[in-house]
Amino acid sequence: MYVDVGMYDDAIRIAKINAPRMVNQLRAEKLSLMSQSPAAETIEYLTSQAKLLVQNKQHSAAIDVYLKVSKNHTSDIDVLERCWENAVALAMEYAKPRVGEVVNIASKKLVEVG
C-alpha cells in the first residue's frame, strides 16, 4: 500500500517490523525510483542514495556517491566536508584497500573548496 503511493520510507519502516526479508528489496526499489527522478543530481538525492547504499551494505558504492558530491551540488562547505568525511570513514571501516585512494580524493576536494 505505501509503495503504491511512493511512500518508501514508511514501507521500509513497516517492513523492518513485519517483513524483514523485504527491506532490501524495498530499498533497492527506492534507489531505482530515485535515480529516475529529475532531482537525481541534487545534494539531497546523493546523500539519500549514499545512506541507502550503506543500509544495504554496499559500502564501496556509497563511498563513490559521497565522493561524487561537489561544489556543483551545494555551496555549503560543511555539507561537502561531511560527505567526504563519510567517504573516508566508510573506507576505513569497510573498504580498507580503498583508504589511500579515498583519502587522496577527499583531501584534494577539501583543498579545492578551501
Phi and psi in radians as a Rosetta constraint file:
Dihedral C 1 N 2 CA 2 C 2 CIRCULARHARMONIC -1.092 0.35
Dihedral N 2 CA 2 C 2 N 3 CIRCULARHARMONIC -0.691 0.35
Dihedral C 2 N 3 CA 3 C 3 CIRCULARHARMONIC -1.100 0.35
Dihedral N 3 CA 3 C 3 N 4 CIRCULARHARMONIC -0.683 0.35
Dihedral C 3 N 4 CA 4 C 4 CIRCULARHARMONIC -1.042 0.35
Dihedral N 4 CA 4 C 4 N 5 CIRCULARHARMONIC -0.489 0.35
Dihedral C 4 N 5 CA 5 C 5 CIRCULARHARMONIC -1.880 0.35
Dihedral N 5 CA 5 C 5 N 6 CIRCULARHARMONIC 0.234 0.35
Dihedral C 5 N 6 CA 6 C 6 CIRCULARHARMONIC 1.354 0.35
Dihedral N 6 CA 6 C 6 N 7 CIRCULARHARMONIC 0.327 0.35
Dihedral C 6 N 7 CA 7 C 7 CIRCULARHARMONIC -1.671 0.35
Dihedral N 7 CA 7 C 7 N 8 CIRCULARHARMONIC 1.171 0.35
Dihedral C 7 N 8 CA 8 C 8 CIRCULARHARMONIC -1.148 0.35
Dihedral N 8 CA 8 C 8 N 9 CIRCULARHARMONIC -0.634 0.35
Dihedral C 8 N 9 CA 9 C 9 CIRCULARHARMONIC -1.066 0.35
Dihedral N 9 CA 9 C 9 N 10 CIRCULARHARMONIC -0.729 0.35
Dihedral C 9 N 10 CA 10 C 10 CIRCULARHARMONIC -1.196 0.35
Dihedral N 10 CA 10 C 10 N 11 CIRCULARHARMONIC -0.694 0.35
Dihedral C 10 N 11 CA 11 C 11 CIRCULARHARMONIC -1.080 0.35
Dihedral N 11 CA 11 C 11 N 12 CIRCULARHARMONIC -0.722 0.35
Dihedral C 11 N 12 CA 12 C 12 CIRCULARHARMONIC -1.167 0.35
Dihedral N 12 CA 12 C 12 N 13 CIRCULARHARMONIC -0.737 0.35
Dihedral C 12 N 13 CA 13 C 13 CIRCULARHARMONIC -1.033 0.35
Dihedral N 13 CA 13 C 13 N 14 CIRCULARHARMONIC -0.792 0.35
Dihedral C 13 N 14 CA 14 C 14 CIRCULARHARMONIC -1.206 0.35
Dihedral N 14 CA 14 C 14 N 15 CIRCULARHARMONIC -0.689 0.35
Dihedral C 14 N 15 CA 15 C 15 CIRCULARHARMONIC -1.118 0.35
Dihedral N 15 CA 15 C 15 N 16 CIRCULARHARMONIC -0.630 0.35
Dihedral C 15 N 16 CA 16 C 16 CIRCULARHARMONIC -0.992 0.35
Dihedral N 16 CA 16 C 16 N 17 CIRCULARHARMONIC -0.596 0.35
Dihedral C 16 N 17 CA 17 C 17 CIRCULARHARMONIC -1.495 0.35
Dihedral N 17 CA 17 C 17 N 18 CIRCULARHARMONIC -0.812 0.35
Dihedral C 17 N 18 CA 18 C 18 CIRCULARHARMONIC -1.794 0.35
Dihedral N 18 CA 18 C 18 N 19 CIRCULARHARMONIC -0.433 0.35
Dihedral C 18 N 19 CA 19 C 19 CIRCULARHARMONIC -2.592 0.35
Dihedral N 19 CA 19 C 19 N 20 CIRCULARHARMONIC 1.184 0.35
Dihedral C 19 N 20 CA 20 C 20 CIRCULARHARMONIC -0.947 0.35
Dihedral N 20 CA 20 C 20 N 21 CIRCULARHARMONIC -0.505 0.35
Dihedral C 20 N 21 CA 21 C 21 CIRCULARHARMONIC -1.177 0.35
Dihedral N 21 CA 21 C 21 N 22 CIRCULARHARMONIC -0.297 0.35
Dihedral C 21 N 22 CA 22 C 22 CIRCULARHARMONIC -1.612 0.35
Dihedral N 22 CA 22 C 22 N 23 CIRCULARHARMONIC -0.145 0.35
Dihedral C 22 N 23 CA 23 C 23 CIRCULARHARMONIC -1.045 0.35
Dihedral N 23 CA 23 C 23 N 24 CIRCULARHARMONIC -0.861 0.35
Dihedral C 23 N 24 CA 24 C 24 CIRCULARHARMONIC -1.094 0.35
Dihedral N 24 CA 24 C 24 N 25 CIRCULARHARMONIC -0.677 0.35
Dihedral C 24 N 25 CA 25 C 25 CIRCULARHARMONIC -1.099 0.35
Dihedral N 25 CA 25 C 25 N 26 CIRCULARHARMONIC -0.768 0.35
Dihedral C 25 N 26 CA 26 C 26 CIRCULARHARMONIC -1.128 0.35
Dihedral N 26 CA 26 C 26 N 27 CIRCULARHARMONIC -0.696 0.35
Dihedral C 26 N 27 CA 27 C 27 CIRCULARHARMONIC -1.103 0.35
Dihedral N 27 CA 27 C 27 N 28 CIRCULARHARMONIC -0.736 0.35
Dihedral C 27 N 28 CA 28 C 28 CIRCULARHARMONIC -1.108 0.35
Dihedral N 28 CA 28 C 28 N 29 CIRCULARHARMONIC -0.731 0.35
Dihedral C 28 N 29 CA 29 C 29 CIRCULARHARMONIC -1.093 0.35
Dihedral N 29 CA 29 C 29 N 30 CIRCULARHARMONIC -0.719 0.35
Dihedral C 29 N 30 CA 30 C 30 CIRCULARHARMONIC -1.100 0.35
Dihedral N 30 CA 30 C 30 N 31 CIRCULARHARMONIC -0.775 0.35
Dihedral C 30 N 31 CA 31 C 31 CIRCULARHARMONIC -1.052 0.35
Dihedral N 31 CA 31 C 31 N 32 CIRCULARHARMONIC -0.777 0.35
Dihedral C 31 N 32 CA 32 C 32 CIRCULARHARMONIC -1.076 0.35
Dihedral N 32 CA 32 C 32 N 33 CIRCULARHARMONIC -0.796 0.35
Dihedral C 32 N 33 CA 33 C 33 CIRCULARHARMONIC -1.115 0.35
Dihedral N 33 CA 33 C 33 N 34 CIRCULARHARMONIC -0.724 0.35
Dihedral C 33 N 34 CA 34 C 34 CIRCULARHARMONIC -1.124 0.35
Dihedral N 34 CA 34 C 34 N 35 CIRCULARHARMONIC -0.636 0.35
Dihedral C 34 N 35 CA 35 C 35 CIRCULARHARMONIC -1.217 0.35
Dihedral N 35 CA 35 C 35 N 36 CIRCULARHARMONIC -0.332 0.35
Dihedral C 35 N 36 CA 36 C 36 CIRCULARHARMONIC -1.562 0.35
Dihedral N 36 CA 36 C 36 N 37 CIRCULARHARMONIC -0.123 0.35
Dihedral C 36 N 37 CA 37 C 37 CIRCULARHARMONIC -1.337 0.35
Dihedral N 37 CA 37 C 37 N 38 CIRCULARHARMONIC 2.578 0.35
Dihedral C 37 N 38 CA 38 C 38 CIRCULARHARMONIC -1.099 0.35
Dihedral N 38 CA 38 C 38 N 39 CIRCULARHARMONIC -0.324 0.35
Dihedral C 38 N 39 CA 39 C 39 CIRCULARHARMONIC -1.571 0.35
Dihedral N 39 CA 39 C 39 N 40 CIRCULARHARMONIC 0.297 0.35
Dihedral C 39 N 40 CA 40 C 40 CIRCULARHARMONIC -1.157 0.35
Dihedral N 40 CA 40 C 40 N 41 CIRCULARHARMONIC -0.147 0.35
Dihedral C 40 N 41 CA 41 C 41 CIRCULARHARMONIC -2.045 0.35
Dihedral N 41 CA 41 C 41 N 42 CIRCULARHARMONIC 0.374 0.35
Dihedral C 41 N 42 CA 42 C 42 CIRCULARHARMONIC -1.546 0.35
Dihedral N 42 CA 42 C 42 N 43 CIRCULARHARMONIC 2.823 0.35
Dihedral C 42 N 43 CA 43 C 43 CIRCULARHARMONIC -1.080 0.35
Dihedral N 43 CA 43 C 43 N 44 CIRCULARHARMONIC -0.650 0.35
Dihedral C 43 N 44 CA 44 C 44 CIRCULARHARMONIC -1.113 0.35
Dihedral N 44 CA 44 C 44 N 45 CIRCULARHARMONIC -0.750 0.35
Dihedral C 44 N 45 CA 45 C 45 CIRCULARHARMONIC -1.107 0.35
Dihedral N 45 CA 45 C 45 N 46 CIRCULARHARMONIC -0.851 0.35
Dihedral C 45 N 46 CA 46 C 46 CIRCULARHARMONIC -1.085 0.35
Dihedral N 46 CA 46 C 46 N 47 CIRCULARHARMONIC -0.754 0.35
Dihedral C 46 N 47 CA 47 C 47 CIRCULARHARMONIC -1.203 0.35
Dihedral N 47 CA 47 C 47 N 48 CIRCULARHARMONIC -0.636 0.35
Dihedral C 47 N 48 CA 48 C 48 CIRCULARHARMONIC -1.131 0.35
Dihedral N 48 CA 48 C 48 N 49 CIRCULARHARMONIC -0.733 0.35
Dihedral C 48 N 49 CA 49 C 49 CIRCULARHARMONIC -1.083 0.35
Dihedral N 49 CA 49 C 49 N 50 CIRCULARHARMONIC -0.789 0.35
Dihedral C 49 N 50 CA 50 C 50 CIRCULARHARMONIC -1.075 0.35
Dihedral N 50 CA 50 C 50 N 51 CIRCULARHARMONIC -0.748 0.35
Dihedral C 50 N 51 CA 51 C 51 CIRCULARHARMONIC -1.109 0.35
Dihedral N 51 CA 51 C 51 N 52 CIRCULARHARMONIC -0.712 0.35
Dihedral C 51 N 52 CA 52 C 52 CIRCULARHARMONIC -1.125 0.35
Dihedral N 52 CA 52 C 52 N 53 CIRCULARHARMONIC -0.696 0.35
Dihedral C 52 N 53 CA 53 C 53 CIRCULARHARMONIC -1.114 0.35
Dihedral N 53 CA 53 C 53 N 54 CIRCULARHARMONIC -0.693 0.35
Dihedral C 53 N 54 CA 54 C 54 CIRCULARHARMONIC -1.091 0.35
Dihedral N 54 CA 54 C 54 N 55 CIRCULARHARMONIC -0.788 0.35
Dihedral C 54 N 55 CA 55 C 55 CIRCULARHARMONIC -1.054 0.35
Dihedral N 55 CA 55 C 55 N 56 CIRCULARHARMONIC -0.562 0.35
Dihedral C 55 N 56 CA 56 C 56 CIRCULARHARMONIC -1.536 0.35
Dihedral N 56 CA 56 C 56 N 57 CIRCULARHARMONIC 0.120 0.35
Dihedral C 56 N 57 CA 57 C 57 CIRCULARHARMONIC 1.105 0.35
Dihedral N 57 CA 57 C 57 N 58 CIRCULARHARMONIC 0.519 0.35
Dihedral C 57 N 58 CA 58 C 58 CIRCULARHARMONIC -1.770 0.35
Dihedral N 58 CA 58 C 58 N 59 CIRCULARHARMONIC 1.186 0.35
Dihedral C 58 N 59 CA 59 C 59 CIRCULARHARMONIC -1.142 0.35
Dihedral N 59 CA 59 C 59 N 60 CIRCULARHARMONIC -0.708 0.35
Dihedral C 59 N 60 CA 60 C 60 CIRCULARHARMONIC -1.115 0.35
Dihedral N 60 CA 60 C 60 N 61 CIRCULARHARMONIC -0.713 0.35
Dihedral C 60 N 61 CA 61 C 61 CIRCULARHARMONIC -1.151 0.35
Dihedral N 61 CA 61 C 61 N 62 CIRCULARHARMONIC -0.671 0.35
Dihedral C 61 N 62 CA 62 C 62 CIRCULARHARMONIC -1.110 0.35
Dihedral N 62 CA 62 C 62 N 63 CIRCULARHARMONIC -0.710 0.35
Dihedral C 62 N 63 CA 63 C 63 CIRCULARHARMONIC -1.012 0.35
Dihedral N 63 CA 63 C 63 N 64 CIRCULARHARMONIC -0.818 0.35
Dihedral C 63 N 64 CA 64 C 64 CIRCULARHARMONIC -1.054 0.35
Dihedral N 64 CA 64 C 64 N 65 CIRCULARHARMONIC -0.695 0.35
Dihedral C 64 N 65 CA 65 C 65 CIRCULARHARMONIC -1.166 0.35
Dihedral N 65 CA 65 C 65 N 66 CIRCULARHARMONIC -0.793 0.35
Dihedral C 65 N 66 CA 66 C 66 CIRCULARHARMONIC -1.049 0.35
Dihedral N 66 CA 66 C 66 N 67 CIRCULARHARMONIC -0.680 0.35
Dihedral C 66 N 67 CA 67 C 67 CIRCULARHARMONIC -1.283 0.35
Dihedral N 67 CA 67 C 67 N 68 CIRCULARHARMONIC -0.350 0.35
Dihedral C 67 N 68 CA 68 C 68 CIRCULARHARMONIC -1.223 0.35
Dihedral N 68 CA 68 C 68 N 69 CIRCULARHARMONIC -0.442 0.35
Dihedral C 68 N 69 CA 69 C 69 CIRCULARHARMONIC -1.093 0.35
Dihedral N 69 CA 69 C 69 N 70 CIRCULARHARMONIC 2.353 0.35
Dihedral C 69 N 70 CA 70 C 70 CIRCULARHARMONIC -2.495 0.35
Dihedral N 70 CA 70 C 70 N 71 CIRCULARHARMONIC -3.136 0.35
Dihedral C 70 N 71 CA 71 C 71 CIRCULARHARMONIC -1.053 0.35
Dihedral N 71 CA 71 C 71 N 72 CIRCULARHARMONIC -0.376 0.35
Dihedral C 71 N 72 CA 72 C 72 CIRCULARHARMONIC -1.220 0.35
Dihedral N 72 CA 72 C 72 N 73 CIRCULARHARMONIC -0.378 0.35
Dihedral C 72 N 73 CA 73 C 73 CIRCULARHARMONIC -1.588 0.35
Dihedral N 73 CA 73 C 73 N 74 CIRCULARHARMONIC -0.537 0.35
Dihedral C 73 N 74 CA 74 C 74 CIRCULARHARMONIC -2.806 0.35
Dihedral N 74 CA 74 C 74 N 75 CIRCULARHARMONIC 2.616 0.35
Dihedral C 74 N 75 CA 75 C 75 CIRCULARHARMONIC -1.677 0.35
Dihedral N 75 CA 75 C 75 N 76 CIRCULARHARMONIC -0.032 0.35
Dihedral C 75 N 76 CA 76 C 76 CIRCULARHARMONIC -1.378 0.35
Dihedral N 76 CA 76 C 76 N 77 CIRCULARHARMONIC 1.820 0.35
Dihedral C 76 N 77 CA 77 C 77 CIRCULARHARMONIC -1.101 0.35
Dihedral N 77 CA 77 C 77 N 78 CIRCULARHARMONIC -0.592 0.35
Dihedral C 77 N 78 CA 78 C 78 CIRCULARHARMONIC -1.071 0.35
Dihedral N 78 CA 78 C 78 N 79 CIRCULARHARMONIC -0.718 0.35
Dihedral C 78 N 79 CA 79 C 79 CIRCULARHARMONIC -1.154 0.35
Dihedral N 79 CA 79 C 79 N 80 CIRCULARHARMONIC -0.754 0.35
Dihedral C 79 N 80 CA 80 C 80 CIRCULARHARMONIC -1.049 0.35
Dihedral N 80 CA 80 C 80 N 81 CIRCULARHARMONIC -0.850 0.35
Dihedral C 80 N 81 CA 81 C 81 CIRCULARHARMONIC -1.041 0.35
Dihedral N 81 CA 81 C 81 N 82 CIRCULARHARMONIC -0.740 0.35
Dihedral C 81 N 82 CA 82 C 82 CIRCULARHARMONIC -1.085 0.35
Dihedral N 82 CA 82 C 82 N 83 CIRCULARHARMONIC -0.729 0.35
Dihedral C 82 N 83 CA 83 C 83 CIRCULARHARMONIC -1.091 0.35
Dihedral N 83 CA 83 C 83 N 84 CIRCULARHARMONIC -0.824 0.35
Dihedral C 83 N 84 CA 84 C 84 CIRCULARHARMONIC -1.199 0.35
Dihedral N 84 CA 84 C 84 N 85 CIRCULARHARMONIC -0.612 0.35
Dihedral C 84 N 85 CA 85 C 85 CIRCULARHARMONIC -1.139 0.35
Dihedral N 85 CA 85 C 85 N 86 CIRCULARHARMONIC -0.669 0.35
Dihedral C 85 N 86 CA 86 C 86 CIRCULARHARMONIC -1.080 0.35
Dihedral N 86 CA 86 C 86 N 87 CIRCULARHARMONIC -0.705 0.35
Dihedral C 86 N 87 CA 87 C 87 CIRCULARHARMONIC -1.069 0.35
Dihedral N 87 CA 87 C 87 N 88 CIRCULARHARMONIC -0.792 0.35
Dihedral C 87 N 88 CA 88 C 88 CIRCULARHARMONIC -1.124 0.35
Dihedral N 88 CA 88 C 88 N 89 CIRCULARHARMONIC -0.783 0.35
Dihedral C 88 N 89 CA 89 C 89 CIRCULARHARMONIC -1.081 0.35
Dihedral N 89 CA 89 C 89 N 90 CIRCULARHARMONIC -0.732 0.35
Dihedral C 89 N 90 CA 90 C 90 CIRCULARHARMONIC -1.104 0.35
Dihedral N 90 CA 90 C 90 N 91 CIRCULARHARMONIC -0.733 0.35
Dihedral C 90 N 91 CA 91 C 91 CIRCULARHARMONIC -1.101 0.35
Dihedral N 91 CA 91 C 91 N 92 CIRCULARHARMONIC -0.735 0.35
Dihedral C 91 N 92 CA 92 C 92 CIRCULARHARMONIC -1.145 0.35
Dihedral N 92 CA 92 C 92 N 93 CIRCULARHARMONIC -0.562 0.35
Dihedral C 92 N 93 CA 93 C 93 CIRCULARHARMONIC -1.616 0.35
Dihedral N 93 CA 93 C 93 N 94 CIRCULARHARMONIC -0.658 0.35
Dihedral C 93 N 94 CA 94 C 94 CIRCULARHARMONIC -2.105 0.35
Dihedral N 94 CA 94 C 94 N 95 CIRCULARHARMONIC -0.268 0.35
Dihedral C 94 N 95 CA 95 C 95 CIRCULARHARMONIC -2.388 0.35
Dihedral N 95 CA 95 C 95 N 96 CIRCULARHARMONIC 1.041 0.35
Dihedral C 95 N 96 CA 96 C 96 CIRCULARHARMONIC -0.930 0.35
Dihedral N 96 CA 96 C 96 N 97 CIRCULARHARMONIC -0.644 0.35
Dihedral C 96 N 97 CA 97 C 97 CIRCULARHARMONIC -1.106 0.35
Dihedral N 97 CA 97 C 97 N 98 CIRCULARHARMONIC -0.312 0.35
Dihedral C 97 N 98 CA 98 C 98 CIRCULARHARMONIC -1.693 0.35
Dihedral N 98 CA 98 C 98 N 99 CIRCULARHARMONIC -0.032 0.35
Dihedral C 98 N 99 CA 99 C 99 CIRCULARHARMONIC -0.959 0.35
Dihedral N 99 CA 99 C 99 N 100 CIRCULARHARMONIC -0.862 0.35
Dihedral C 99 N 100 CA 100 C 100 CIRCULARHARMONIC -1.029 0.35
Dihedral N 100 CA 100 C 100 N 101 CIRCULARHARMONIC -0.814 0.35
Dihedral C 100 N 101 CA 101 C 101 CIRCULARHARMONIC -1.074 0.35
Dihedral N 101 CA 101 C 101 N 102 CIRCULARHARMONIC -0.818 0.35
Dihedral C 101 N 102 CA 102 C 102 CIRCULARHARMONIC -1.172 0.35
Dihedral N 102 CA 102 C 102 N 103 CIRCULARHARMONIC -0.759 0.35
Dihedral C 102 N 103 CA 103 C 103 CIRCULARHARMONIC -1.079 0.35
Dihedral N 103 CA 103 C 103 N 104 CIRCULARHARMONIC -0.717 0.35
Dihedral C 103 N 104 CA 104 C 104 CIRCULARHARMONIC -1.072 0.35
Dihedral N 104 CA 104 C 104 N 105 CIRCULARHARMONIC -0.851 0.35
Dihedral C 104 N 105 CA 105 C 105 CIRCULARHARMONIC -1.122 0.35
Dihedral N 105 CA 105 C 105 N 106 CIRCULARHARMONIC -0.834 0.35
Dihedral C 105 N 106 CA 106 C 106 CIRCULARHARMONIC -1.093 0.35
Dihedral N 106 CA 106 C 106 N 107 CIRCULARHARMONIC -0.720 0.35
Dihedral C 106 N 107 CA 107 C 107 CIRCULARHARMONIC -1.162 0.35
Dihedral N 107 CA 107 C 107 N 108 CIRCULARHARMONIC -0.668 0.35
Dihedral C 107 N 108 CA 108 C 108 CIRCULARHARMONIC -1.098 0.35
Dihedral N 108 CA 108 C 108 N 109 CIRCULARHARMONIC -0.722 0.35
Dihedral C 108 N 109 CA 109 C 109 CIRCULARHARMONIC -1.149 0.35
Dihedral N 109 CA 109 C 109 N 110 CIRCULARHARMONIC -0.678 0.35
Dihedral C 109 N 110 CA 110 C 110 CIRCULARHARMONIC -1.126 0.35
Dihedral N 110 CA 110 C 110 N 111 CIRCULARHARMONIC -0.706 0.35
Dihedral C 110 N 111 CA 111 C 111 CIRCULARHARMONIC -1.130 0.35
Dihedral N 111 CA 111 C 111 N 112 CIRCULARHARMONIC -0.677 0.35
Dihedral C 111 N 112 CA 112 C 112 CIRCULARHARMONIC -1.059 0.35
Dihedral N 112 CA 112 C 112 N 113 CIRCULARHARMONIC -0.674 0.35
Dihedral C 112 N 113 CA 113 C 113 CIRCULARHARMONIC -1.517 0.35
Dihedral N 113 CA 113 C 113 N 114 CIRCULARHARMONIC -0.134 0.35
